[in-house]
């Protein structure tokens, strides 16, 4: 293990950068991770990635993307996928070289330093945490669709929607978060098994949807293809990007995956490729069957398509059931990722220590999980899906910009740190990743940029008031400096 290089030691005046070797040693990533157990294989990891990605974005968010781009939404999905592919290369290299549970946060700590890492962690709180609330709201919509198909009745609006959507409290959204937390605290093996089963089921449901919808496919429904022009495709891609959020959660499992240096890069690439093909097929099938106007702005669009194509509510009920399972698996996988990010930040002293405690009985961060569940059940109960989608998207894209730049920085600062995967076409690939991310960030609109700026200012303030003074890296450097000063007298 290489010692800390002098240029990488934190100092009171310079950036506090944590050496990658130190990150790996502290987490036990090459052995057993900090009280966590290595129980996930490659298949489970791929299913975990699919479980984190395929959900609200395609089952609920598709209608919003179609409203912006029309039939050209297929190109919007491809544009969003290109952004993910270039960034996925960077995630794969960093996840292979630094297989720890902190994901983007840890990668930023090893390259840009503590302040940037804290802000990345703050944005990940938005990506993983707030998106749980958004996904739970989408789950509630499909629960009503399923009940309508089964018994011809829905939950009262007062109990199945927040105030912004004409209700009082969204109890189904709270319920799915509580169920996910219960499963997570039982153990990673149980959570991974459930996620794998749900991932397989929802892929089967989406394939079934494509088979049914393509029987009613009409080429005329795709004309005009790009009625809203390039601007509509870009706006659609910014919304479609929400459908891909979660693939980076694969890297949060770095301390609980067998052979992480090999399995993490493979899982990321398989997940992105499979999801992209699935999304494009679903979008093409839905619009080709009924036309863009029948899909746009319909929260349960896939069920509506199947109902009209088959002339029966049974098919729509099957799709609704698939959506309920799919979205529940996203809640499970994303909450898992959120708890591991907070665990890594707590380990570094930047947030309270309660988040790093691991139960000896279940080998899971129990208190961490329940705190996350309680905190994010509140917005799920009272917020609207539209309120958080754009803000979550821009926060995720911001962290991806950092990840792409982190690959370049890591190769410059620590060329000896290598994994089993290297970014192809370096440095063009990560730079293209930065460019695509910034382009989609632009498409979210100025109001979202303003919200994002306020969000970052709040994060910077929290770091200045709490994290900076409690940093264990800074405390360790100060202790070493004091010891060296004493021995030098």
N, C-alpha and C positions, 0 to 999 in steps of 0.2 A: 504494500500500500504506500502510495507516494505521500510525502509530507506536504503540508501547506506551503505553497510557494510564497515568497515574500510579497510578491505583487498582489496576492489574493488574500492576504490577512486583513481583516477588518480593522479600521482605524477610526478614531473619533472624527477625523475630517473627511476621510474617503468613504466610498460605498462599502457596505458590509456584504461581501460576496462569500458564499459558502462553497468551498471546494467540492467538486462532485464526489471525490473519494470519501470525504467526510460525510456527505449525505448518505452514501451507500452504507458506510460503516455504522452510522447512527441508526439507520433503519433495519440493519441486518438483512439487507435485500439479497445478498449473495448466500445467506444462510436461511434463517427464519425471521420473518419481519416483526420486530417489536411487539411480541406477544400474539401476532397473527399467525395463522397456519396456511401452508401452501396446499390447497385442496382443489384448485381449478385447473383443468386441462385445457387444451386448445379448443376443443369443441364447445366446452362450457363457456370459454372466453368469447368465442365468436357469437354464441347465442346471447351472452351478456351484452355484447355490443349492439346486436340487433334489437334486443330487449330495451336498450336505452334509447334507441333511435326511432324505431317504427311505432308510431302511436298517434297522438293528437295531430301532429303535423300533416299526415296524409289522410286520416279519418275525418278530421274536423277542419284543419287549415287549408286543405286543397281548394275549398270553395272560395276562400279569400284570394288565393293566388290566381285562380281562374278569372275572378272579377277584375283583376289588374291586367292580365296578359291575354285572356281569351284562349283559343286553341294553342297559341304559342307558349302556353304554360309548360309544355314539354321542354322547350328551349330554356325556360326559367329553371326547371329542375336540373338540366344539364349544366347551366351556368353555376348554379349553387353547388353542384357536384364537383365541377372543376376547382372551385374554391376549396372544397373539402379535400380533394385529391392532393393538391399541392401541399396543403397544410398537413394532411395525413402522412405524407412522406416525412415531414419534419417531426411530427409526433412519433412516428415509427423509429426514427433514428435516435431521438432523445429517450424514448421509452426503452429502447434496447440498450442504450449506453448507461442510463441512470434509472434502473428499474425500481423506483420507490413509489409510495402511494400518493405523493403530493401532486402528480401530474404537472400541469402548466405552472403551478405555484413553485414547485421544487425546481423545475427547469429554469424559471426566471431567477430564483435565488442563486443558482449555480453560475449564472451568466451576467445578469444585470444588477444583482444585489438585492438587499433586503427591502428597500422602499418600493421598488418596482414589484418585487415578489408579493408584498402585502397587497398592493393594488390589484395585482392579478388574482390573488386569493379573494379579494373583495368582489371582483368581477365574476369569479367562479361561484361565489355565493349567489350572485344574480342568476348565472347560467343554470347551475344545478338546483339551487334552492327555490328561486322564484318560478322557474319553469315547472317545478313540482306542482305549485299552486295552479299554474295555467293548465297543465296536463290533467290535474284532478277536476278542474271545471269542465274540460272536454269529456272526461269520463262520465260526469253527471248527465251531460246531454245525451249520451248514448245509452245510459241506464234507462232514461225515460223512453227512448226509442225502442229498447228491448221490451220494456214493460208494455208498451203500446201494442207491440207485435204479439206478445204472449197472452195478455189478458184484456187488451183494449182500453187500458187506463194508464195514466201517468201519475207521478208524484205531484202533489200540489206545488204550484209555482213558488209559493212562499217558502217551501222547504227544499227546493231543488235549484235555486238560483240566488245570486247575490242581489243587493239593492240596485246595482247598475243594470241588471237584466230583468227587473220587474219583480224580484223576489225579496225575501228577508234574509235567509241564511241557506247556504248550499250544503246540506247535510251529507249527501252522497260523496261530495268532494272531500269532506273531512273523514268520512268512513274509509275511503280507499287509502288515505295517508296513514291512518291508524293501523289498518291491516298490513300495509307494507312495513311499517315500523315493527310490528309484532313478529313478522317473518324474519326481518333483518336481525333482530336481537337473538333469535334462536340459533343462528350460526350461518357461516358463509356457504357451507355445503348444501344446507336446506334451501337457502336463497338462490344459489346458482342452479340447483335442480329445478326449482319452480320457474325461474327465468327461462331456462332452456326449453321446458315444456311449453310455456306460453309463447316463446319466440317461434317454435315450430308451428304451433296452432295458428298464429296470426299470419304467418307466411302462407299457410294453406288457405286461409280465409281470403287473403288478397288475390291469390292465384285463382280461386273459385270465382271471385268477383270479376276478374278479367275474362275468364271463360264465358260467364253469363253475359257480360256487357258486350263483348265482341260479337255475339250472335246478332245483336241489333246495330252493329256498326254501319254508319253511313258517311261516305266521304264528304258529302255536302255539309255535314255538321262542322267540318274543319275549315270552312270558307266563310269569310276571309280569315286567313290563318293568323296574321299579326295585325289585327284591327287597331290596336292601341300603340303600334310602332315599337321602336327600340326602348322607349321610356317605359312602356307597359311591361316589356320583358324584364327590364332591370328591376322595376318595382315588384314584379311577380317573383323574381329570383330572391329579393331581399326577404319576402314573406316565405318563399319555399325553403329558404335556408333554415328556418325554424324546424323543418321536417328532418334535417340532418343533425340537429343539435343532440349531442350525447355520445357520438362515436369516440370522442376523446376520453370518455369515462373508462374506456378500456385500460388506459394508462394508470388510472387510480387503483387498479387491482394489482399493481406491480409487486406487492409484498405477499399476495395470496395466490399467485399463479405459479405453477410448476414450470421451470425453465423459462422465466420471463424474457430473457434476452432474445430468445427465438420466437416464442409464442405471441408476444405483444405485437411486433410488426406484422406478422402473418394475419392475426385477427383483425387488425385495423384495415388492411387492404381488402380482405375478403368481405368484411362488413360494408365498406363503402361501395365496392363493386356490386354486391348483391342488392343493396338497398337502392342504388341508382337505377338499375334495370327494373326493379319492382315499381318504383315511383313513376317512371316514364310510361310503363305499361298501364298502370292504373289510371293515370291522367289521360292518356290517349283513349283508353277504353271508355272512360266515363263521358268524355266530351263527344267521342264518336257515336255513342249510343243515343244521347239526348240533345247534344248541342251545349255550347257554353252558358247560355242563359238559364238553362234548367239546372246547372251545377253551381253557378256563381251565387255566393252569399247564402248557401244552404248548409247549416252546421252539420247535418247528418246526410250529406250528399250521396255517399255510397249506398246507403240503405234506400234512398229515394230512387236512385238509378235502377237498382235490382227490383224494387217493387214495381216500377213502371215497365221494365223490360219483361218480367215474368207475369205481370198481372195479378200478383199475389203478395200478401204481406209476409209469407213464410220466408222467402229468400231474403227480404230486408231484415227479418228477425235474425237470420243466421249471420248476416253481416254485422248487425248491431251487437250480437253476442261476441263475434270476433273482435269488434272494436272495444268492447268492455274488457276483454282479456288483454288485448294489445296495450291499451292505455294503462291498465293496472300494472303491467310488466314494466312500462316506462317509469312509473312512479317508483317501483321497487328498485330498478337499476340506478335511476338518477339520485334517489335518496342515499343509496349505497355510496355513490361517488361523492356526494356532498359530505357525508360523515368522514370519509377518508381524507378529503381536503382539509377539513377542520382539524382532524387528528394530526396531520403534518404541521399545520400552523401552530397548534398547541404545543407540539413537541419543541418548536423553536421559541416558545415563550411569547409569541405575538398575540395570542388569545388565551383565555383562562385554561388552566391545566385540566379541568374536568373533561375537556374534549379529547384528551389523549388516553384516558384511563380505559383499560381493556379488562373485561370480565374474565376471571380465571376459569369459570365454569363453561362459558360459551365461546370464549376467545373472540368476542365482539365488543365494540365500544358502546355499551348499553346506554349510559347516561347521555352520551353524545347523540345517539340515534333518537332518543325520546325528546331531547331538547329541540332537535331539528324538526321532528314531527309536530310538536306543539307550536313552534314559531311559524311554520309554513302552513299549518292548518287554518290559521287566522285569515290570511289573504285568500286562501282557497274558499273559505266560507262566505266571504263578503265582496270579492272582486270579480271583474269581468275578464274573460279570456283576452279580449282585444287590448285591454289596458297594458298588459305585460309582454305581449309577443314581440313588439318592435324593440322595447328596451332590453329584453333578454337577448334578442338577436344581435344588437349592436354591442352589448357587453361581451358576448361570445366571440364576435369578430375581432374585438379589441384584444382579447387574450390570444387569439390565433395570430395576430400580427406579431405579438411578442414571441410566440413560439417559433415562428418562421425566422425571426431575427436571432433567436437564441441558438439555433443550429449554427449560424455563421459565427456567433460569438464563442460558442463552445469549441469549435474547430480552431479558432484563433488562440484562445486562452489555454485550452487543455487538449491538444491534438492527440495525446496518449489515451484519452478516454474514448474507447470505441466499443460499439456493440456489433451485433450480427447483421445489422442493416445500415446502409449508407444512402443518403438522399441522392437520387439520380440527377444528372445534369446540374450538379452543384457549381456555382451558387445561383444559377438561373432559376431553378425550381423554387427555393424558398423566397426569392425576390418576386417571382410571379405569384406565389401565395400571398405575399404582402399586398401586391397590387390588386388582386381579386378581392381580398378582404376589404380594402379601403373603398373599392368600387361599390361593393354591396353595402358598406356602411353609409356611403353617400346616398344610396337609394332608400334609406330608412326615413329620410326627411329631417328638416332642421329642428322641428319640435322634439324629435327623439334625441338628436344631438345635444340639445339644451338639457334634457333630462339626464342624459349620460354624463354631461359635464358636472352637473350638480351631484350626481351619484359619486363621481370620482373625488370631488372636493370633500364630500362627507367621509369617504374612505381615507383620504390623506389626513384629514383631521383626527380620525380615530387612531391612525398609526402614530401621529405626532404626540397624541395625548396618552396613549396606552402602550402600543407595541414597541416603539423605539426605546423606551426606558426599561422595558422588561425583556428585551431580546436576550436569549441565552448565548447567542453568538457574540454579542457585544460584551456580556458579562465574562465570558470565557477569555476574550481578548484582553479585557482589563485585568483579569486575574493573572494572566500570563505576563502582561506588562509589569504588574506589581512585583511578581516573583523575580523577573529579570532585573528590575531596578534594585531589589533587595540584594540579590546575589552579586550585583555588580559593585556594591559599595565596599 
